[in-house]
């Protein structure tokens, strides 16, 4: 499993990568591995306003249907439209091509509440035990 150091993580298994005021969000390598083969991804519309903790989408696999939660508050400025036709990209490349949405953050201080790579790796190890 991969835990890139340049990202923040949630206990619900989302990742966040920040570039200026824009947060790119997806599901972690651990999450996609646990779900199995992903067959469908539902995302919010551009312009939608999300609050931290809001369920904003769904990732459906052959094993389960999982909500995806906003790790920070903000406005959806872009969605990864190719996932609609190729949801398996989340399995193949969760941290790059498999991202779900980009938010323009309304409160960057919320990032301080998220886990760093070491913290997330410890959380996953504990969860698996």
Order of alpha helices (4+ residues) and beta strands (2+ residues): beta-beta-beta-alpha-beta-beta-beta-beta-beta-alpha-beta-alpha
